[in-house]
Amino acid sequence: MNPKLLIVDDDEEIRTQMKWALANDYEITLAEDRPTAVEKFRAVNPLVVLLDLGLPPHPGDPEEGLATLSEILALDRLTKIVVITGQGDRNIALQAIGSGAYDFLCKPVDMEELKLFLKRCFHVATLEREYRDMQQMFGGKAFEGMMGTSPRIRSVFESIRKVATTDAPVLLLGESGTGKEMAARAIHQSSHRKNGPFVAINCSAIPETLLESELFGHEKGAFTGAHAQRKGRFESATDGTLFLDEIGEIPLPLQVKLLRFLQEKCIERVGGRQSIDVDARVVTATNADLRKGMADGAFREDLFYRLAVVQITLPPLREREDDVHLLAQFFLLRFASQSGKVGLSFDQDAKRTLSRYPWPGNVREMENCIRRAVIMAEGKRLTTKDLELDHAVAPAATLKDAREDLEREMIQAALRRHAGRISPAAQDLGVSRPTLYDLMEKLGIGKDFKS
C-alpha cells in the first residue's frame, strides 16, 4: 500500500496536476479549503500534507492556510506539513515553519524536485512514528535502560530499587554480556547520586603498571612521564558512582588501597603523602569466580566481603526465555530506524531460531547479531540466514532438556492459539489449570505470554 498524502490547494488545476504526477507513488487525497482538509485529514490520517497557504474564503491572505496548519498539527504533531507559497512570501513561509510546518516550497513547483522532497519527508515521518511506537511499546517494560518482563530480570530490577536507596557497595555477578554495566548505571540513576558523575573503568583493559595511577591519580614527578598532577577515577567520581568492571583482575597491591578506601573513604595519589577524602559510591562487577580467587590467594577475602555487601546476579539470556523476543524486537526497531530500513520484521523461522539459540554472549551478542542482520538484509523480512545463527543452534544436551524443550514449545503454541488464555490452552493440552500454571512456572513461561 502506498503512503498517504493529502494535497490542500484551492486551484483545481494544480490539484489535478499534482495528483497525476504523484499517483504512482502515493495514495492521494485532495482538499480545496480548510474544513474539507481537516475532515479528510481525520479520515485518512496521512503522514505528509502539501498545503497551499492561500485558501478560501480569502485566497490572497495566508491566515486561512495558517489556521489549517494549526488544526492539523493539533490532531497529530508528527505530521509533516510542507507549505507552498509564492516567490515573494518567504516571510510568511518562515512564519509557517515557526508554527510547526516541516518545510516550504515556492511556486511554481518543479515536479521532479517535489518527488525527491516528498520522499525525504515520508522517510523522516516514518522514522519518527516508528520511534514513537517503539517508546510506547517498550516503555512499560524498561527500567533505567534495562529491559525485560521475565521473573528473573524483574527480581534484578527489584534488587536495584532497594539497594539504590543506600550507599552500600554492590557486587554485580554474571556472564559476559548480561548487562552488568547497565545494572550499575541503573543503580546510579535510581540513587540520590544520580546528578553526580558515573565513572566506569574496566580493570582488565588497563595494564597493571598503569592501573594504580588510573584509579588513584598521581602527583607531578611520581614516575617517568608524570609531568603534571593528575586526578584518578576515584576523585573524578566524587558525589557520584565509581563502577569497577572485572574487579577480579585487580592486582593484590591495589586491592589493599581499594580496601583502605572502602574502610576510610580516603585515597592517596601515586607519589603523594596526603590523604584525600573522596565521597564516591563503589559498584563492582565480575564474571569470574571470586571465591576461587580467594582460595587461590589471588583475591583478598576481607576485600570481597567489603565489596559484596549486596550481591546481584544478572541472569544469562538463555534463562530469560520470556525476554528473548522482546529484546530482539526492540533491537530490530532501533537498528532499522537508524539504518532507514523501515518496516523490517522477523519471519517465523527466524523467530524460532532466536528462541532456540543458547546466546552464549547473552544480550550483547543478540544486539550485535541483529545490528548485523539489519545491515545485511535485502528484503522486508529477516530470515534465519540473515541472523547467521542456524549453524550454531545446538540440540538439547540431555533427555531432560529435550523433554522440557518439547513441553515449552507445546505450551507456548497452545497459549498463542488462545491469545494467552489459560483455560482453553490447558484443555488443548489435556491438563488442569493448576498443572499448566505449575508447568509454566517450572519452564519460565510468564503468565502473560501471548506470542
N, C-alpha and C positions, 0 to 999 in steps of 0.2 A: 504494500500500500504506500502510495506517495505521501510525503509530508504535506500538512495542510497550510495553505497560505490565504490570508484574507487581503483583498485589494479594495481600498476605500478611495474612490475618486468620483467627483460629480460629473465628469466628462465621459459619456458613454463610449465615445470612440476610443479614448485612452484605455478604458476598462477592457474593451473588446480586444484591442491590440495586445495588451499585456496577457490577457487570458490565452490567446492563441500562441503567443511566444513562449509561455511558461507551462502550458497544459501537459506537456510530456513529462515534466519533472515534478509537478506539484498538483495536489488536489485543490483547485481554485474555488474560492467563494468571493462573490462580488457584492459591494455595497456602495450606495451613492450619497448617503448622508449619515449623520451621527446616530439617530435612533436605529436605522437599519444595521449600521456597523456594530453597535453594541448588541443588538438582538442576535445577529449572526455569529458574533464572537462567542456569546453564551452557548449557542447551539453547536458550534464545531470546535471551539477551543483551539485555534491554530497556534503553532509555535511562533510564527512570524506574521507581522502585519505591515503592508505598504500603505502609508497614509498620506493623502494629499491634504495639506492644511487648509486649503481654500474650499470650504464646503458650504452648501446652502443652509440657511436662507441668505447668508452674506458671503458668497464665494470670494469676494475681494478682501475679506478680513480673516486673519488666522485664528480668531477666538474659537470658532466652532471646531476647527481641527484640533486645537489645543485641548478643548473640553473633551473631545473624543479620545485623545491620548490619555487624559487623566482617568476617564471612566474605564477604559480597557485595562490600564495598569492597576486600577483598584480591584479589578476582577482577578488578575494574575500578574504579579510583579515580575515574573520570569519571561513574560512575552517580549520578544524583540520587535520593537516598532521602529520602522525606518520611515522617516517623514520625507515627503517630496515637495520641494519648494522652488520658487522662481530664482533665477540667477541673482537678482538684486535683493533677495530676502535672507541673506546669510545670518543676520542678527536674530531673525525670527527662528531660523533653524537652530541656532545655538540656544535660544530660549527653550525650544522644544527638548533639546538634549538635557538642559538643566532640569527639565520637568520629568525626565525619565526615558526619553527616546533613546534608542540604541545608536542611531547614526542618521545622516541625511544625505539625500541625493538631489542634485539640481536638474531642473528641466532645461532642455529636453533630455530624457533618459536614454542612454545608449543600452540597447537590449543585451548585448554581449557582456558589457560591464555589469549590468544588473544581474545577469545569471551568476557571474562569479561572486558578486556581492551577496546574493541570497544564499549561495552555497556555504559561504563563511558564516552567515547569520544562523542558518539552520544547524550548522556544526556546533557553534557556541551554545545555542539554545538547548540542543540535545544533551551536551555535556553537563550543563548546569542542572538540567532536570534529573539526569542520572545521579549526579552528586547529591541533589536534594533527596531523591528517593532512597539512595544508599544511607544517608544520615537518618532518615525516618525508619528505614528497615532495621538498621543495626543499632540505633541509638539506645534502645532499651536493653540491649544485650551486651553493652560495653561498660567497662569500669576503668576509668582513668587510662583509656587507651588499650586495655586488655579486653579480650572478647571471649564470650562463651556462656553456655547455659547448662553444661553438664554438671552433675553433682560434685565432681572433683574440683572443677575450677571455681564453682560457686563457694566451695569451702575455702579456697585460697582467697577469694575476694573478701569473705567474712573475716578471715585472719588478718588481712591487711587493714581492714577498717578498725579492728580492735587495737592492733599494735601501733597504728599511726597516731593514736591519741597520746602515746608515751614517747619518751626518748630512749627507750631500751634498745640495745644493739640487736640486730636481726641477722640471722644466717639463712640465706636462701639456698636451698638444695635442689638439684635437678640436672637432668641430662643437658647436653649442649643443644641450644635451640629451643628450649622450653619457655623462654621469656623471662629469665631471671632479672635482666636489667630493666625490662618493662615493669616487673613487680617492684623493683627498687624505686623506680620513678613514681609508681602508684603510691607507695608508702610516703614518699616525699610530698607529692601533690595533695595527699589526704591529711597531712600533718600541719601543725602550726608554723612549720618552717617553709611552707610552700612558696613564700615570697622571697626566700633566700636562694642561694645557688645550689644546683645539683651538680656535683663534680664526680665524674666516673673515671676510673683507671683500671686497666686490665693488667694485673700484676705479672702475668706470664708473657706479656708483649714487650716488656722493658728489660734490657739486660740488667743482671744483678748488680753490676758495678754502678749503674745509674739510678737504680730504683730508690735508694735511700734519699738521694738529692731530689728526685722527682716527688717523693712523698713529703719530705720534711723541709725541703729547701736547703740553701747553703749560704754561707757568708762569703764575701769577697776574699779571694785568695785561699779558700779552703782546699783547693786542689788545682792542678794544672788546667787552665781554661776557665776557671771561676773568676771572670773579670769584674763581676758585679754581684751584689747581694741579690738573691732570688728567693721568692716565697715558694713553698711547696704546695701540694694539693690539699694538705690539711688546713693551712691558713686560707687558701682560696675558698674552702668550704665553710668558712665561718658564718654562723647563723643559718646554715643550710645542712645539706646531707652529703657525706662522702661515701661513694659506692666503690668498694674494692672487689673487683671480679677476680676469679681464680685465686682466692686467698690462700689456697693450699700450696701455691708456688712461691710464697714469700719466704726468703731465707731466714734461718734461725736468728742471726743478729738483729734483723729488722723486726722479728717477732717480739723481741724484748722491748724495743722502742714503742711498738704498737701497744703492747700490754701496758706500758707506763702511761701512754695517752689515755687508755680506757680507764685506768685507775685514778689518774690525777688531772686529766683534761688539760695537759700541757705538753709541749714538744720542745726540742732543741734542734736548730738548724745544723747541718753538717758544718763543722768548723766553728760552731758557736758555743758559748757557755751560758747564755742567758735562757732561762725558761720562758716560754711564750704561752700564755693561756689561749686556748682555742675552744670555741663553743661550736662544735660540729657533731652531728649525729653520724654514727658509722653503721652502714649496712654492708654486709659481705655476701659473697656467693661462691659456690664451687660445684663442680660436677665430680670431684674426687672424693674418695673415702677418707675423711679426716681422722676417723678413729683408727684406721690402719696406719695413717701417718703418725699418729701419736704412739702406736705400738712400735713402729719402726724408729722412733726418735726423731722424725723429720718435722713434727709439729708439736708445739708445746701444749700440754694438757691444760695448764692454767689459762692460756690464751683462748683455747677452744671454748671453755666454759664462760669466759668473758664475752666472746663473740656470739655465742649461741644461747643468749638469754631467751630468745624466741627463735624457733626454727620453723620455717615454712617450706614445704616441699612442693615444687612445681611438677605436676603430673606430665608424663610423656603424652604426645598426641594420640598414640595408639590406645591409651586408657581414657580418652575423651571422645568416644565414638560419636556422641551427640553433637560435638562441635566441628567435626570434620567438614561437613557440607556447609555449615555456617561460615567457617573461616575461608573455605575455598570460594564461596560466592562473594564474600567481602573482597578478597584479593582480586578476583576476576573483575568485579565492577571498578575497583580502584585502578587497576592497570589498564583496563580497556578504556577508561576515561582519559588516563594520562597519554595513551597511545593514539587516541582519536578513533578507536575501533568500537563504535557504539553498537549495542545490540548483541554482543557476544554471549553465548551460553554454553553449558556442557551438554553433550549428548548423553544418552542413558548409559552407554558402555563406559564413558569417561567417569560418570558418577560412581559406577560400580568399582572401577579401578581406584578411585580416590578412597572409597570405603575399605577396600581390601589391602591396600598398600600399607606396610607397617610404619612408614615415616620414621626411619632411624634418625634423621636430622631434625625431626619434630617441626614446630611451626615455621622456623627459619627455612627449612628445606621446602616446605609447601609454598611459602612466599616466593622463593626463588624459582621453584618449578612452574608456578602459574605465571609469573612475570615472563619467563622464557617462552611459555606456551602462547601467551597473548602476542608476543612479538613475532613469533614464527607462524602463527595461524593464518591460513589463507581464506577460510570460509567463516560463516557466522556461528558455527558450532565447533567447540573444542572437542577433539577426539582423544582416545587413549594414545594414539600415535603422537599427537601434539604434546601430550604430557610427558612422553618418553619414560613411562613408568611400567609399561606392560612386561618388560623383561625382568623387572625386579619384584613383582608381586609373588610372594612366597606362599606355598600351601601351608595349611595348619601344621604345627610342629608335632602335635600328639593327637591321639584319638579323642581325648577330652576337648582339645582346642577345636578339632573338626566338628564335634557334636555341638559345641557352643556356637560355632560359626553358622551351622545349619539352623539351629534354634533361633539365633538372632535374625538371620535372613528371613525365615518364615514369619516370625513375629512382626518384623518391620513391614513385610509385604502385606500382612493382614491389616496392620494399622493404617497403611497407606490406602488400602482398598476402602476402608471405612472412615477415612479422614480423622484418624486418631481416636475414634470411639471404642472404648474398651469392651463393652458387652458384645456387640456383633463380631469384633475381632476374636474374642475368646470363644464364641460359638463356632466360628470358622475353624479354629484350631482344635476344637474338641476338648477344651479345658474350662475350668471355672474362672470367674473374675479374680478371686484371691490368688489362684495359681498363676494366672497371667501376670498379675502385679508382682508376685514373687520372682517370676522368671525375668521380667523387665528390670527389676532392681538388681538381680544377680548379673545380668548381661549388660548393665549400664545403659539401658534404654530409658530416656526421660518419659515421664507420664504425659508430656505434651507433644510427643513425637507424632508428626503428621506426614512427613515426606522424607 
